[in-house]
Amino acid sequence: FFSLQFQIWLEPMKPVIKQVRRPKTTMLRLAVKFFPPDPGQLQEEYTRYLFALQIKRDLAEERLTCSDNTAALLVSHLLQSEIGDFDESEDREHLKTNQYLPNQERIEGKILEFHRKHVGQNPAESDFQVLEIARKLEMYGIRFHLASDREGTKINLAVSHMGVLVFQGNTKINTFNWSKVRKLSFKRKRFLIKLHPEVCASFTGPYQDTLEFLLGSRDECKNFWKICVEYHTFFRLFDQPKPKAKAVFFTRGSSFRYSGRTQKQLVDYIKDSGMKRTPYERRHSKVRASTRASNTDVPKQSIPFTEGLRTPGSPASTAAPFYSVHSSASPAPVLPVFAEPSPPSLDPQAPYTRIPDKPTAAPVEEVGRKLMQQSGSPMLQGVGFGSLSVDHPQLSSLVLKSPLGLTPAFQVNLNTAAQGSSPLLSPVLSDAGGARIEEEDEMKRKRFPTDKAYFIAKEILATERTYLKDLEVITVWFRSAVIKENAMPEGLMTLLFSNIDPIYEFHRGFLKEIEQRLSLWEGRTNAHVRGDHQRIGDVMLRNMRTLKEFTSYLQKHDEVLTELEKATKRLKKLEMVYKEFELQKVCYLPLNTFLLKPIQRLMHYKLILGRLCKHYTAEHRDFADCRNALKEVTEMTSQLQHSLIRLENFQKLTELQHDLLGIDNLTTPGREFIREGCLYKLTKKGLQQRMFFLFSDMLLYTSKGVTGTNQFKIHGHLSLHGMLVEESENEWAVPHCFTIYSAQKTIVVAA
């Protein structure tokens, strides 16, 4: 998961000297290279600690953008990990000397308020909470690379475990999943994504199977391509790819391959290796500088601490610069590494200890401490050393103007490290950190339950949070928009919000109950010792019975959707507000889709409770409650099933009405949408791709328009009354070909 970086990532299979011009005086730093979707599932506590330090660094460097509440919550968990339980005076003093966020004084009150709630939480649990919160943020693990599309629009490219991401500003506008990508390549400054035929047929047309992006230079383009190759290999492949054989006469293309273990190999290695690890202890500790004396020379070259992970276009960091130093007493150059707090030794088997310490009064130590506190980020020993030639114009100017003596917490001989262990074996994931003794294992099992029911309960919690956010799109954001413009008639406002507000208020209380139960289940209090709270069925049963009282509100959503559609057609001002609201980031789906969410949520409860009932045995104390809750929700879904079908059909018809050019009154009463799909229609020019829409009374075929709205242009519509369909592969010699006969015309299509 980790690697070394200097402007760009170093390749572990090549000597450092081939990548960095002056390695003796260059600062390298450890950083997370591959961000997994759920870092909380990492098995090693020490690895989770390193991931938490990366989140801390990203907050300080403004990479992990989030709301003030989320930022304050993250910092509060970091405080709990570093200084222990809440003490207001100690907290304020610590925040004065440690910059976790730019302008953190503005939300200092929120940080203290959150920290007050974490009493009794140990450092390992705090790290887990940091990772759990961070992974849900949209900017988690995102590193921007400035680019532009074919039209010259400025965009940001990024890569993640799921694929290549495209951002406009900080808003994600597209995701190219690895499953959709056939090939990634670059040519000079152009970065090319080739899609699978079935994907490009659906999105980009039959002849546009390649997407092109322009980066700032060839080196930037190649660097981003390499990162994509490594991410794809690490997360998608089971085994490390074999190196490409060298050509005898000439080479074509890049020979770059990912050199390291894949995620699956790492997981299997940790799971299967029977080695015993020395246990290590973690205690609350404050930032401190080493008290060991060391004579240092001023390096001839230095780069800011924040420069290593910065890509073009990323925001400038407020962290103070760090400078590399090497000991004059040692003939070999060394790489200083500052940790906050730092392990006492690089020996993988050495215990990893976090202990309290008092700051020393020595001037040199004070300077070192200030630098570490301002940076808010650790520097730790890297996993492997690698290579890419680096020549940056900024490097020559980044020279120390005055001597600065720093005592590194510990030093690493660069040459020795480069010649040491295999680059395929991460010391963090193999030897470092040590194992757990039986008592620690037992405590960990209590704190992080492994019962399947626990993870189902976690799923209920996560989806309930998302569902509540979806309801807020209507109850908070859309309400605010129509009130501000005074665009909606009073009668329609009453009809809409009187039927959605009670449901929203109910689910707010329901969410709090689930959060409290999961908190008890995870053992944040002593309730887990008695075992009263390691279940979810009683909470579900109580709330499903309460939810039955809201069935009358849910049955009116059909009327609400119909009246809202009529009003938008009748009132131009409301139509304008409606369309503008759908373009906002908060409305990530068509607005009327959110009105379907309450009934769809009931269907999800039914599935979840069914899974719980299958998991539990009949003798389990939670089985009866889950079974009764399932009966309650099944009764509700049976009553609302027909209403949901009508709602989904009407919502689909209204969306198609907006997307299809050349047809009116698509939402005629009695018309049902059946299916849509892409077929080839035989024309004078040969087979042309067309999009077909099948309804209960007619068939439409269309093509994608070239307008900015991306609407479909209708080429023809055929009535289903009297229509005949017959196979005609033999007649036209085209595979999967058939002929459609109707009163208006006859067409030949192929799948």
Secondary structure by P-SEA (a helix, b strand, c coil): cbbbbccccccccccccccccccccbbbbbccccccccccccccaaaaaaaaaaaaaaaaaccccccaaaaaaaaaaaaaaccccccaaaaaaaaaacccccccccaaaaaaaaaaacccccaaaaaaaaaaaaaacccccbbbbbbccccccccccccccccbbbbccccccccccccccccccccccbbbbbbcaaaaaacccccccbbbbbcccaaaaaaaaaaaaaaaaaccccccccccccccccccccccccccccaaaaaaaaacccccccbbbbcccccccccbbbbbccccccccccccccccccccccbbbbbbbbbccccbbbbbbbccccccccccccbbbbbbbbbbccaaaaaaaaaaaaacbbbccccbbbbccccccccccccccbbbbbbccccccaaaaaaccccccccccccccccccaaaaaaaaaaccccaaaaaaaaaaaaaaaaaaaaaacccaaaaaaaaaccccaaaaaaaaaacaaaaaaaaaaaaaaaaaaaaaaccccccccccccccaaaaaaaaaaaccaaaaaaaaaaaaaaaaaaaaccaaaaaaaaaaaaccccccccccccaaaaaaaaaaaaaaaaaaaaccccccaaaaaaaaaaaaaaaaaaaaaaaaaaaaaaaaaaaaaacccccccccccccccbbbbbbbbccccbbbbbbbbcccbbbbbcccccccbbbbbcccccccbbbbbbcccccccccccccccccbbbbbcc
